[in-house]
């Protein structure tokens, strides 16, 4: 089964919450709706955890790049065009 988009999962969770808040569904249906909502929460948490990990990796890559640039001596244009020799 293909992974559903975050926004679609949130919309489904909101629909489940709305049904439960209305309170006019039979107990068995309410239990099923609650269980499905709990599963949606787990899927959403996984997507958010994965997104957070991606951001952390990107930040790490950016920090490594910044550290690399700090180690490099700035380009001295006057040294490159020295015509004394």
N, C-alpha and C positions, 0 to 999 in steps of 0.2 A: 504494500500500500504506500502510495506516495505521501510525503510529508505535506500537511496542509499549511497554508500561509498563516502566520501569526494572527493577522487581522480576522481571518475566518474563524479561527479557534476562539478568539475573544468574543466574536459575535455569537457563536454557539453557546459559550459559557454564559453570556448575558441573557440569552433566551432561556437557558435552564434556570438561572437565578430568578428571572421574572416569573416563570411558571411556579417555582417553589414559593416565592413571596406572595403570589395570589392566594395560594393555599386551598384552591378549590379542585384539587385533583385527588383521586383515591390514593390511599397509603402506599400500595404496591407501585403505582406509577411515580409517586413522590420519591420512593426509595430508589427506583431505577434512574430517575432524573438526577438525584443526588449522586449516585455512583458514577453516572456518565459525566457529571460536572466535576467530580473529583479526578477522574481520568483526564479531563480537559485541562485541569489545573496542573497536573503532572506534565502533560505535553507542553504547556506554556512555560513552565519552569525550566524544562529541558532546553527549549528554544532560547529562553533568556540567558540561561547558563552558557549555552554555546555562543551566543552573541557576545556575552561578557568576556569569554575566553578569547574570541577573535579580536576584540578591542584591546585586551591586554597584550596579545601578541603583536598587534600593530604598534602599540605604544612602545613595546620593547624594541621593535625594529627601528622606530623613530629615534629612541634614545641611543641605540647602538650607532646609528648614523650620525647623531649629534656628537657622540664621544669620538667617533672616527674623525670628524671634521675638526674637533678641538686639537687633535694630535698632529694635524697637518699644518705645516708652516704656511703663513699667508704668502701669496705670490707677490714678489717684489719686482715690479715692472722696471725700475731703474737698473737693477742688477742684470736684467735680461737684455737691456739695450745699451750696456756699457761699451763705448767705442774707444777705449783707451789702448787697446792692444793691437 
